[in-house]
Amino acid sequence: NQNKVTIENESNNRKFFNLVQQVTKNEEKKGLRVFGMTDYFFENDLVDEIVDYDCRIPRKYNKPILSICVYSDKYIKQLSENQIRKLMLTHKKVGFN
């Protein structure tokens, strides 16, 4: 699948954290909020990949980062009961509206 997203890339993780450090320092900010929209994964048949990835990423960082995972209502309905359970157990807070 040529649309396959490489999720486990240490070099990209390092670049991301370096960028966070640079932005927070240069902009005199206390930290960074990251909103992760998952629509792309659902639209490109990568549902298992996003659920597995989302369950593996750290919930706490040694950097001033707050990450928020966002699942659209129309896509969350496509998840199995087991996938929803996995996501709920691996996230500190879960909200619905």
C-alpha positions as CSV (number, residue, x, y, z in Angstrom):
1,N,0.0,0.0,0.0
2,Q,1.8,3.1,-1.2
3,N,-0.4,5.3,1.1
4,K,0.9,3.5,4.1
5,V,2.0,5.9,6.8
6,T,5.3,5.2,8.6
7,I,4.4,5.6,12.2
8,E,7.5,4.3,14.0
9,N,10.2,6.7,12.8
10,E,12.6,7.7,15.5
11,S,14.2,10.4,13.4
12,N,10.8,12.1,12.8
13,N,10.1,11.9,16.6
14,R,13.4,13.6,17.4
15,K,12.7,16.2,14.7
16,F,9.3,16.8,16.2
17,F,10.5,17.2,19.8
18,N,13.4,19.5,18.6
19,L,10.8,21.6,16.8
20,V,8.6,21.8,19.9
21,Q,11.6,22.9,21.9
22,Q,12.6,25.5,19.3
23,V,9.1,26.9,19.0
24,T,8.4,27.1,22.7
25,K,11.8,28.8,23.2
26,N,11.6,31.2,20.3
27,E,8.0,32.2,20.8
28,E,8.3,32.3,24.6
29,K,5.5,29.8,24.9
30,K,5.1,27.4,27.8
31,G,4.3,24.4,25.6
32,L,2.4,23.1,22.6
33,R,-1.0,21.5,22.0
34,V,-1.3,19.0,19.3
35,F,-4.7,18.0,17.8
36,G,-4.5,14.7,15.9
37,M,-7.3,14.3,13.5
38,T,-7.8,10.6,12.5
39,D,-10.0,11.2,9.4
40,Y,-7.1,10.5,6.9
41,F,-6.7,7.0,8.3
42,F,-10.3,6.1,8.0
43,E,-10.6,7.5,4.5
44,N,-7.6,5.5,3.4
45,D,-8.5,2.2,5.0
46,L,-5.8,2.5,7.7
47,V,-8.1,2.0,10.7
48,D,-6.1,-0.8,12.3
49,E,-2.9,1.2,11.9
50,I,-4.3,4.3,13.6
51,V,-5.8,2.4,16.5
52,D,-2.6,0.4,17.1
53,Y,-0.5,3.6,16.8
54,D,-2.8,5.6,19.0
55,C,-2.6,2.9,21.7
56,R,1.2,2.9,21.6
57,I,2.1,6.6,21.7
58,P,3.2,7.9,25.1
59,R,0.5,9.6,27.2
60,K,3.1,11.7,29.0
61,Y,6.1,13.5,27.5
62,N,9.2,14.9,29.0
63,K,8.4,18.0,26.9
64,P,5.6,20.6,27.4
65,I,3.2,18.9,25.0
66,L,-0.5,18.2,25.3
67,S,-1.8,15.9,22.7
68,I,-5.5,15.5,21.9
69,C,-6.7,12.6,19.6
70,V,-9.8,13.4,17.7
71,Y,-12.1,10.8,16.2
72,S,-15.1,12.0,14.2
73,D,-18.4,10.5,15.2
74,K,-19.0,9.1,11.7
75,Y,-15.7,7.2,11.9
76,I,-15.8,6.1,15.5
77,K,-18.9,4.1,14.6
78,Q,-16.7,2.0,12.2
79,L,-14.6,0.7,15.1
80,S,-15.2,-2.6,16.7
81,E,-16.1,-2.9,20.3
82,N,-12.6,-4.2,21.0
83,Q,-10.9,-1.3,19.3
84,I,-13.0,1.2,21.2
85,R,-12.1,-0.6,24.5
86,K,-8.4,-0.5,23.6
87,L,-8.5,3.2,22.9
88,M,-10.4,4.0,26.1
89,L,-8.0,1.9,28.2
90,T,-4.9,3.6,26.8
91,H,-6.1,7.2,27.0
92,K,-6.0,9.2,30.2
93,K,-9.3,11.0,29.5
94,V,-12.0,10.2,27.0
95,G,-14.7,12.6,26.0
96,F,-17.9,12.3,23.9
97,N,-20.3,14.8,22.6
